[in-house]
Amino acid sequence: MNCIIYRSDVKPTLEQATTLYRHCSLGKRRPLTDTVRFQAMLDNANLVVTAWHDDKLIGIARCLTDFVYITYLADLAVDENYQRQGIGKQLIKEVKNNTDKSCSITLLAAPQAVDYYGHIGFNAHPSAWILRDN
């Protein structure tokens, strides 16, 4: 396999991101068919780290952060054909590399990933609250 490149200086196109999300479990919980909303999600994330295999987007960490205190990791997605190769773990390392060393990362785990985050060093938090208007 060719080398995987990690980038924080480019955001993927809507088509690249939609294709990636369709090839992982996270795509079922994101508004992929609402292209205006999904594009806004990409545009308004202020830290996006991507993983590329040649010209193919194979992973993304989509974040909202103040860069010094907290980073909310909104999405961590890796193409199902590239999972279990350390790409998600490296995406998280790249997020840390793009923020202050004392900046924490907070996330809500997808049901399929609940066991993953503890394995890579995250600590579970006893409470999370979500207010949705749907």
C-alpha positions in Angstrom: 0.0 0.0 0.0 1.2 3.5 -0.8 1.9 6.0 2.0 -1.0 7.7 3.7 -0.7 11.5 3.9 -2.3 13.5 6.7 -3.2 17.1 6.0 -4.7 20.0 7.9 -4.3 22.6 5.2 -7.1 21.5 2.9 -10.8 20.7 3.3 -12.2 18.0 1.1 -14.8 18.8 -1.5 -18.4 17.9 -0.8 -18.2 14.9 -3.2 -15.0 13.6 -1.6 -16.5 13.9 1.9 -19.9 12.4 0.9 -18.1 9.4 -0.6 -16.0 8.8 2.5 -19.0 9.1 4.9 -21.0 6.6 2.7 -18.1 4.1 3.2 -18.2 4.2 7.0 -20.9 3.7 9.7 -21.0 7.5 10.5 -22.6 8.2 7.2 -25.9 6.8 8.4 -26.1 9.5 11.1 -25.1 12.5 9.0 -27.3 14.5 6.6 -25.5 13.4 3.4 -28.5 14.1 1.1 -29.0 17.6 2.5 -26.0 18.9 0.5 -26.4 22.5 1.7 -26.3 21.5 5.3 -23.5 19.0 4.9 -21.4 21.5 3.0 -22.0 24.0 5.8 -20.8 21.4 8.3 -17.5 21.1 6.3 -17.2 24.8 5.8 -17.8 25.8 9.4 -15.5 23.3 11.0 -12.4 25.3 12.0 -10.0 22.3 12.2 -10.3 19.6 9.6 -7.6 16.9 9.4 -7.8 14.5 6.5 -6.1 11.3 5.5 -5.4 10.6 1.9 -4.3 7.5 0.0 -3.0 9.0 -3.3 -5.9 11.3 -4.3 -8.6 9.4 -2.4 -9.9 10.8 0.9 -9.9 7.9 3.3 -10.3 9.6 6.7 -11.4 12.8 8.3 -11.4 14.4 11.8 -13.9 17.3 11.6 -13.5 19.6 14.7 -14.7 22.8 16.3 -11.9 24.2 18.6 -10.6 27.3 20.3 -7.1 25.7 19.9 -6.0 26.2 23.5 -8.6 24.7 25.9 -11.0 22.3 24.1 -11.5 20.7 20.8 -14.9 19.1 20.0 -14.2 16.2 17.7 -17.5 16.3 15.8 -16.6 13.5 13.3 -13.9 10.9 13.1 -14.5 8.8 10.0 -12.3 6.3 8.2 -13.3 4.4 5.1 -14.3 0.9 6.0 -11.7 -0.5 3.6 -8.9 1.3 5.6 -10.0 0.6 9.1 -7.9 -1.2 11.7 -4.7 0.3 10.3 -4.2 3.1 12.9 -5.6 5.9 10.7 -8.2 7.0 13.2 -5.6 7.1 15.9 -3.2 9.1 13.7 -6.0 11.5 12.8 -6.5 12.2 16.5 -2.7 12.7 17.0 -2.8 15.2 14.1 -5.6 17.0 15.8 -3.5 17.3 18.9 -0.5 18.4 16.8 -2.6 21.3 15.5 -3.7 22.6 18.9 -2.0 23.6 22.2 -0.5 20.7 24.1 -2.9 21.2 27.0 -6.0 21.4 24.7 -8.3 18.5 25.5 -10.5 16.6 22.9 -14.1 15.9 23.7 -16.4 13.7 21.6 -19.6 11.8 21.5 -18.9 8.2 20.3 -21.0 6.6 17.6 -22.6 3.4 18.8 -20.1 1.3 16.8 -17.1 3.1 18.2 -17.9 3.2 22.0 -15.2 0.6 22.8 -12.7 2.2 20.4 -12.0 5.4 22.3 -11.1 3.9 25.6 -8.6 1.6 23.8 -6.7 4.7 22.5 -6.6 6.6 25.7 -9.9 8.5 26.0 -11.7 8.5 29.4 -15.4 8.1 29.5 -17.4 11.0 31.0 -20.4 10.2 33.2 -22.7 12.8 31.6 -23.4 14.3 28.3 -26.4 16.3 27.4 -27.9 16.9 23.9 -30.6 19.4 23.1 -32.1 18.7 19.7 -34.9 20.5 17.9 -36.3 17.7 15.8 
